[in-house]
Amino acid sequence: MSDKDLNWKFSDDSVVESDAVARARQQSLELGIDAISPAVGAQSAVIAAATGARSILEVGTGAGVSGIWLLTGAPGATLTSIDTEVDHQQHAKANFAEAGIPANRARLITGRAADVLPRMNENSYDIVFVDADPQSVIEYVEHALRLARPGGTVLVAHALWRGRVANPAQRDDVATGFRTLLTVIASSTAVISALSPVGDGLLQITKLRA
Protein backbone atom coordinates (compact mmCIF):
# COMPACT_ATOMS: atom_id res chain seq x y z
CA MET A 1 0.00 0.00 0.00
CA SER A 2 1.40 3.42 -0.99
CA ASP A 3 1.82 6.33 1.42
CA LYS A 4 -1.13 8.08 -0.23
CA ASP A 5 -3.32 5.01 0.21
CA LEU A 6 -2.27 4.85 3.85
CA ASN A 7 -3.19 8.52 4.28
CA TRP A 8 -6.66 7.91 2.82
CA LYS A 9 -7.20 4.86 5.00
CA PHE A 10 -5.97 6.72 8.08
CA SER A 11 -8.31 9.63 7.29
CA ASP A 12 -11.30 7.29 7.19
CA ASP A 13 -10.25 5.18 10.15
CA SER A 14 -9.74 8.26 12.34
CA VAL A 15 -13.42 9.25 12.02
CA VAL A 16 -15.78 8.05 14.75
CA GLU A 17 -19.23 7.56 13.26
CA SER A 18 -22.41 7.55 15.31
CA ASP A 19 -24.45 4.37 15.68
CA ALA A 20 -27.06 5.83 13.31
CA VAL A 21 -24.49 6.51 10.59
CA ALA A 22 -22.96 3.06 11.10
CA ARG A 23 -26.41 1.48 10.67
CA ALA A 24 -27.11 3.55 7.57
CA ARG A 25 -23.70 2.60 6.15
CA GLN A 26 -24.37 -1.12 6.72
CA GLN A 27 -27.76 -0.81 5.04
CA SER A 28 -26.10 1.02 2.13
CA LEU A 29 -23.80 -1.95 1.61
CA GLU A 30 -26.75 -4.35 1.70
CA LEU A 31 -28.69 -2.22 -0.81
CA GLY A 32 -25.74 -1.77 -3.16
CA ILE A 33 -25.47 1.97 -2.48
CA ASP A 34 -22.00 3.53 -2.76
CA ALA A 35 -22.19 5.70 0.35
CA ILE A 36 -19.70 8.49 1.01
CA SER A 37 -16.68 7.52 3.11
CA PRO A 38 -16.43 8.46 6.80
CA ALA A 39 -13.82 11.13 6.00
CA VAL A 40 -16.05 12.71 3.34
CA GLY A 41 -18.96 12.65 5.79
CA ALA A 42 -16.91 14.35 8.49
CA GLN A 43 -15.63 16.97 6.05
CA SER A 44 -19.16 17.67 4.83
CA ALA A 45 -20.31 18.11 8.44
CA VAL A 46 -17.48 20.59 9.08
CA ILE A 47 -18.46 22.59 5.98
CA ALA A 48 -22.12 22.59 7.05
CA ALA A 49 -21.11 23.80 10.51
CA ALA A 50 -18.74 26.48 9.17
CA THR A 51 -21.42 27.68 6.75
CA GLY A 52 -23.99 27.92 9.53
CA ALA A 53 -26.32 26.15 7.12
CA ARG A 54 -30.05 26.51 7.65
CA SER A 55 -31.28 25.04 4.36
CA ILE A 56 -29.65 22.03 2.70
CA LEU A 57 -30.56 20.30 -0.55
CA GLU A 58 -29.33 16.79 -1.23
CA VAL A 59 -29.40 15.07 -4.63
CA GLY A 60 -29.28 11.37 -3.79
CA THR A 61 -30.73 10.27 -0.43
CA GLY A 62 -29.38 6.73 -0.32
CA ALA A 63 -29.89 5.20 3.12
CA GLY A 64 -29.20 8.51 4.86
CA VAL A 65 -25.42 8.45 5.49
CA SER A 66 -24.70 11.86 3.97
CA GLY A 67 -27.93 13.38 5.27
CA ILE A 68 -27.11 12.46 8.87
CA TRP A 69 -23.59 13.83 8.54
CA LEU A 70 -24.84 17.12 7.08
CA LEU A 71 -27.49 17.58 9.77
CA THR A 72 -24.96 16.69 12.45
CA GLY A 73 -22.87 19.63 11.28
CA ALA A 74 -25.89 21.92 10.96
CA PRO A 75 -28.26 20.95 13.80
CA GLY A 76 -30.62 23.83 13.02
CA ALA A 77 -30.90 23.10 9.30
CA THR A 78 -33.69 21.59 7.24
CA LEU A 79 -32.74 18.95 4.67
CA THR A 80 -34.57 18.44 1.38
CA SER A 81 -33.42 15.20 -0.24
CA ILE A 82 -34.25 13.81 -3.70
CA ASP A 83 -33.99 10.16 -4.76
CA THR A 84 -35.69 7.85 -7.23
CA GLU A 85 -35.80 4.89 -4.82
CA VAL A 86 -38.68 4.88 -2.34
CA ASP A 87 -37.19 1.90 -0.50
CA HIS A 88 -33.90 3.72 0.05
CA GLN A 89 -35.72 6.76 1.38
CA GLN A 90 -37.72 4.64 3.81
CA HIS A 91 -34.45 3.33 5.23
CA ALA A 92 -33.11 6.89 5.37
CA LYS A 93 -36.22 8.07 7.22
CA ALA A 94 -35.76 5.36 9.86
CA ASN A 95 -32.07 6.18 10.18
CA PHE A 96 -32.80 9.88 10.60
CA ALA A 97 -35.19 9.02 13.41
CA GLU A 98 -32.56 6.82 15.07
CA ALA A 99 -30.13 9.73 14.84
CA GLY A 100 -32.61 11.90 16.76
CA ILE A 101 -33.46 14.08 13.78
CA PRO A 102 -37.05 15.38 14.01
CA ALA A 103 -39.25 14.40 11.07
CA ASN A 104 -39.88 18.04 10.17
CA ARG A 105 -36.18 18.59 9.52
CA ALA A 106 -35.97 16.10 6.65
CA ARG A 107 -38.20 16.43 3.59
CA LEU A 108 -37.85 13.49 1.22
CA ILE A 109 -38.87 13.90 -2.42
CA THR A 110 -39.19 10.76 -4.55
CA GLY A 111 -38.47 11.44 -8.20
CA ARG A 112 -35.83 11.96 -10.85
CA ALA A 113 -33.53 14.85 -9.97
CA ALA A 114 -33.63 15.99 -13.60
CA ASP A 115 -37.40 16.51 -13.21
CA VAL A 116 -37.41 17.93 -9.67
CA LEU A 117 -34.45 20.35 -9.71
CA PRO A 118 -35.77 22.68 -12.45
CA ARG A 119 -38.86 23.36 -10.33
CA MET A 120 -36.97 24.39 -7.20
CA ASN A 121 -36.34 27.99 -6.11
CA GLU A 122 -33.01 29.49 -7.11
CA ASN A 123 -30.64 31.13 -4.61
CA SER A 124 -32.39 29.28 -1.77
CA TYR A 125 -29.93 26.80 -0.26
CA ASP A 126 -26.87 27.21 1.92
CA ILE A 127 -25.51 23.82 0.83
CA VAL A 128 -26.35 21.59 -2.12
CA PHE A 129 -24.91 18.09 -1.83
CA VAL A 130 -24.69 16.13 -5.09
CA ASP A 131 -24.33 12.35 -4.87
CA ALA A 132 -26.52 10.78 -7.52
CA ASP A 133 -26.32 9.39 -11.07
CA PRO A 134 -22.69 10.14 -12.04
CA GLN A 135 -23.65 10.19 -15.72
CA SER A 136 -25.60 13.39 -15.00
CA VAL A 137 -23.14 15.11 -12.66
CA ILE A 138 -22.57 18.15 -14.90
CA GLU A 139 -26.32 18.74 -15.25
CA TYR A 140 -26.84 18.34 -11.50
CA VAL A 141 -24.04 20.77 -10.66
CA GLU A 142 -25.46 23.35 -13.07
CA HIS A 143 -28.78 23.15 -11.21
CA ALA A 144 -27.02 23.12 -7.84
CA LEU A 145 -25.18 26.36 -8.60
CA ARG A 146 -28.46 28.00 -9.60
CA LEU A 147 -30.16 26.81 -6.42
CA ALA A 148 -27.34 27.69 -4.01
CA ARG A 149 -27.50 31.15 -2.50
CA PRO A 150 -24.64 33.60 -3.09
CA GLY A 151 -22.02 32.51 -0.58
CA GLY A 152 -23.50 29.01 -0.50
CA THR A 153 -21.56 25.85 -1.26
CA VAL A 154 -22.10 22.95 -3.63
CA LEU A 155 -20.49 19.66 -2.56
CA VAL A 156 -19.93 16.95 -5.16
CA ALA A 157 -19.19 13.46 -3.84
CA HIS A 158 -17.12 10.83 -5.70
CA ALA A 159 -15.41 13.58 -7.67
CA LEU A 160 -12.36 11.36 -8.29
CA TRP A 161 -14.60 8.47 -9.34
CA ARG A 162 -12.76 5.41 -8.07
CA GLY A 163 -9.38 6.84 -8.96
CA ARG A 164 -10.24 7.03 -12.66
CA VAL A 165 -10.52 10.81 -13.03
CA ALA A 166 -6.84 11.47 -12.29
CA ASN A 167 -5.76 9.05 -14.99
CA PRO A 168 -6.14 10.66 -18.47
CA ALA A 169 -6.02 7.20 -20.04
CA GLN A 170 -9.43 6.48 -18.48
CA ARG A 171 -11.87 7.82 -21.08
CA ASP A 172 -15.20 6.31 -20.02
CA ASP A 173 -18.14 8.72 -19.92
CA VAL A 174 -18.22 9.10 -16.13
CA ALA A 175 -14.50 9.77 -15.68
CA THR A 176 -14.53 12.17 -18.63
CA GLY A 177 -17.59 13.95 -17.25
CA PHE A 178 -16.00 14.51 -13.84
CA ARG A 179 -12.76 15.62 -15.52
CA THR A 180 -14.68 18.13 -17.64
CA LEU A 181 -16.57 19.39 -14.60
CA LEU A 182 -13.35 19.93 -12.64
CA THR A 183 -11.75 21.82 -15.52
CA VAL A 184 -14.74 24.10 -16.07
CA ILE A 185 -15.21 24.83 -12.36
CA ALA A 186 -11.50 25.59 -11.85
CA SER A 187 -11.60 28.23 -14.60
CA SER A 188 -14.86 29.88 -13.51
CA THR A 189 -14.74 33.39 -12.04
CA ALA A 190 -18.20 32.97 -10.49
CA VAL A 191 -17.06 30.44 -7.89
CA ILE A 192 -14.13 29.45 -5.73
CA SER A 193 -13.43 25.74 -5.57
CA ALA A 194 -11.24 23.07 -4.06
CA LEU A 195 -10.91 19.33 -4.63
CA SER A 196 -10.30 17.22 -1.54
CA PRO A 197 -8.80 13.76 -2.12
CA VAL A 198 -10.41 12.20 0.96
CA GLY A 199 -12.45 9.08 0.29
CA ASP A 200 -13.42 9.03 -3.38
CA GLY A 201 -12.93 12.78 -3.69
CA LEU A 202 -15.05 15.74 -2.59
CA LEU A 203 -15.36 18.78 -4.88
CA GLN A 204 -16.25 21.93 -2.94
CA ILE A 205 -17.65 24.90 -4.88
CA THR A 206 -18.62 28.14 -3.17
CA LYS A 207 -20.77 30.55 -5.16
CA LEU A 208 -19.28 34.02 -4.99
CA ARG A 209 -21.43 36.97 -4.07
CA ALA A 210 -22.09 39.45 -6.86
C-alpha positions as CSV (number, residue, x, y, z in Angstrom):
1,M,0.0,0.0,0.0
2,S,1.4,3.4,-1.0
3,D,1.8,6.3,1.4
4,K,-1.1,8.1,-0.2
5,D,-3.3,5.0,0.2
6,L,-2.3,4.8,3.9
7,N,-3.2,8.5,4.3
8,W,-6.7,7.9,2.8
9,K,-7.2,4.9,5.0
10,F,-6.0,6.7,8.1
11,S,-8.3,9.6,7.3
12,D,-11.3,7.3,7.2
13,D,-10.2,5.2,10.2
14,S,-9.7,8.3,12.3
15,V,-13.4,9.2,12.0
16,V,-15.8,8.1,14.8
17,E,-19.2,7.6,13.3
18,S,-22.4,7.5,15.3
19,D,-24.5,4.4,15.7
20,A,-27.1,5.8,13.3
21,V,-24.5,6.5,10.6
22,A,-23.0,3.1,11.1
23,R,-26.4,1.5,10.7
24,A,-27.1,3.6,7.6
25,R,-23.7,2.6,6.2
26,Q,-24.4,-1.1,6.7
27,Q,-27.8,-0.8,5.0
28,S,-26.1,1.0,2.1
29,L,-23.8,-2.0,1.6
30,E,-26.7,-4.3,1.7
31,L,-28.7,-2.2,-0.8
32,G,-25.7,-1.8,-3.2
33,I,-25.5,2.0,-2.5
34,D,-22.0,3.5,-2.8
35,A,-22.2,5.7,0.4
36,I,-19.7,8.5,1.0
37,S,-16.7,7.5,3.1
38,P,-16.4,8.5,6.8
39,A,-13.8,11.1,6.0
40,V,-16.0,12.7,3.3
41,G,-19.0,12.6,5.8
42,A,-16.9,14.4,8.5
43,Q,-15.6,17.0,6.1
44,S,-19.2,17.7,4.8
45,A,-20.3,18.1,8.4
46,V,-17.5,20.6,9.1
47,I,-18.5,22.6,6.0
48,A,-22.1,22.6,7.0
49,A,-21.1,23.8,10.5
50,A,-18.7,26.5,9.2
51,T,-21.4,27.7,6.8
52,G,-24.0,27.9,9.5
53,A,-26.3,26.1,7.1
54,R,-30.0,26.5,7.7
55,S,-31.3,25.0,4.4
56,I,-29.6,22.0,2.7
57,L,-30.6,20.3,-0.6
58,E,-29.3,16.8,-1.2
59,V,-29.4,15.1,-4.6
60,G,-29.3,11.4,-3.8
61,T,-30.7,10.3,-0.4
62,G,-29.4,6.7,-0.3
63,A,-29.9,5.2,3.1
64,G,-29.2,8.5,4.9
65,V,-25.4,8.5,5.5
66,S,-24.7,11.9,4.0
67,G,-27.9,13.4,5.3
68,I,-27.1,12.5,8.9
69,W,-23.6,13.8,8.5
70,L,-24.8,17.1,7.1
71,L,-27.5,17.6,9.8
72,T,-25.0,16.7,12.5
73,G,-22.9,19.6,11.3
74,A,-25.9,21.9,11.0
75,P,-28.3,20.9,13.8
76,G,-30.6,23.8,13.0
77,A,-30.9,23.1,9.3
78,T,-33.7,21.6,7.2
79,L,-32.7,19.0,4.7
80,T,-34.6,18.4,1.4
81,S,-33.4,15.2,-0.2
82,I,-34.2,13.8,-3.7
83,D,-34.0,10.2,-4.8
84,T,-35.7,7.9,-7.2
85,E,-35.8,4.9,-4.8
86,V,-38.7,4.9,-2.3
87,D,-37.2,1.9,-0.5
88,H,-33.9,3.7,0.1
89,Q,-35.7,6.8,1.4
90,Q,-37.7,4.6,3.8
91,H,-34.5,3.3,5.2
92,A,-33.1,6.9,5.4
93,K,-36.2,8.1,7.2
94,A,-35.8,5.4,9.9
95,N,-32.1,6.2,10.2
96,F,-32.8,9.9,10.6
97,A,-35.2,9.0,13.4
98,E,-32.6,6.8,15.1
99,A,-30.1,9.7,14.8
100,G,-32.6,11.9,16.8
101,I,-33.5,14.1,13.8
102,P,-37.1,15.4,14.0
103,A,-39.2,14.4,11.1
104,N,-39.9,18.0,10.2
105,R,-36.2,18.6,9.5
106,A,-36.0,16.1,6.7
107,R,-38.2,16.4,3.6
108,L,-37.9,13.5,1.2
109,I,-38.9,13.9,-2.4
110,T,-39.2,10.8,-4.5
111,G,-38.5,11.4,-8.2
112,R,-35.8,12.0,-10.9
113,A,-33.5,14.8,-10.0
114,A,-33.6,16.0,-13.6
115,D,-37.4,16.5,-13.2
116,V,-37.4,17.9,-9.7
117,L,-34.5,20.3,-9.7
118,P,-35.8,22.7,-12.4
119,R,-38.9,23.4,-10.3
120,M,-37.0,24.4,-7.2
121,N,-36.3,28.0,-6.1
122,E,-33.0,29.5,-7.1
123,N,-30.6,31.1,-4.6
124,S,-32.4,29.3,-1.8
125,Y,-29.9,26.8,-0.3
126,D,-26.9,27.2,1.9
127,I,-25.5,23.8,0.8
128,V,-26.4,21.6,-2.1
129,F,-24.9,18.1,-1.8
130,V,-24.7,16.1,-5.1
131,D,-24.3,12.4,-4.9
132,A,-26.5,10.8,-7.5
133,D,-26.3,9.4,-11.1
134,P,-22.7,10.1,-12.0
135,Q,-23.6,10.2,-15.7
136,S,-25.6,13.4,-15.0
137,V,-23.1,15.1,-12.7
138,I,-22.6,18.1,-14.9
139,E,-26.3,18.7,-15.2
140,Y,-26.8,18.3,-11.5
141,V,-24.0,20.8,-10.7
142,E,-25.5,23.4,-13.1
143,H,-28.8,23.1,-11.2
144,A,-27.0,23.1,-7.8
145,L,-25.2,26.4,-8.6
146,R,-28.5,28.0,-9.6
147,L,-30.2,26.8,-6.4
148,A,-27.3,27.7,-4.0
149,R,-27.5,31.1,-2.5
150,P,-24.6,33.6,-3.1
151,G,-22.0,32.5,-0.6
152,G,-23.5,29.0,-0.5
153,T,-21.6,25.8,-1.3
154,V,-22.1,23.0,-3.6
155,L,-20.5,19.7,-2.6
156,V,-19.9,16.9,-5.2
157,A,-19.2,13.5,-3.8
158,H,-17.1,10.8,-5.7
159,A,-15.4,13.6,-7.7
160,L,-12.4,11.4,-8.3
161,W,-14.6,8.5,-9.3
162,R,-12.8,5.4,-8.1
163,G,-9.4,6.8,-9.0
164,R,-10.2,7.0,-12.7
165,V,-10.5,10.8,-13.0
166,A,-6.8,11.5,-12.3
167,N,-5.8,9.1,-15.0
168,P,-6.1,10.7,-18.5
169,A,-6.0,7.2,-20.0
170,Q,-9.4,6.5,-18.5
171,R,-11.9,7.8,-21.1
172,D,-15.2,6.3,-20.0
173,D,-18.1,8.7,-19.9
174,V,-18.2,9.1,-16.1
175,A,-14.5,9.8,-15.7
176,T,-14.5,12.2,-18.6
177,G,-17.6,14.0,-17.2
178,F,-16.0,14.5,-13.8
179,R,-12.8,15.6,-15.5
180,T,-14.7,18.1,-17.6
181,L,-16.6,19.4,-14.6
182,L,-13.4,19.9,-12.6
183,T,-11.7,21.8,-15.5
184,V,-14.7,24.1,-16.1
185,I,-15.2,24.8,-12.4
186,A,-11.5,25.6,-11.8
187,S,-11.6,28.2,-14.6
188,S,-14.9,29.9,-13.5
189,T,-14.7,33.4,-12.0
190,A,-18.2,33.0,-10.5
191,V,-17.1,30.4,-7.9
192,I,-14.1,29.4,-5.7
193,S,-13.4,25.7,-5.6
194,A,-11.2,23.1,-4.1
195,L,-10.9,19.3,-4.6
196,S,-10.3,17.2,-1.5
197,P,-8.8,13.8,-2.1
198,V,-10.4,12.2,1.0
199,G,-12.4,9.1,0.3
200,D,-13.4,9.0,-3.4
201,G,-12.9,12.8,-3.7
202,L,-15.1,15.7,-2.6
203,L,-15.4,18.8,-4.9
204,Q,-16.3,21.9,-2.9
205,I,-17.7,24.9,-4.9
206,T,-18.6,28.1,-3.2
207,K,-20.8,30.5,-5.2
208,L,-19.3,34.0,-5.0
209,R,-21.4,37.0,-4.1
210,A,-22.1,39.4,-6.9
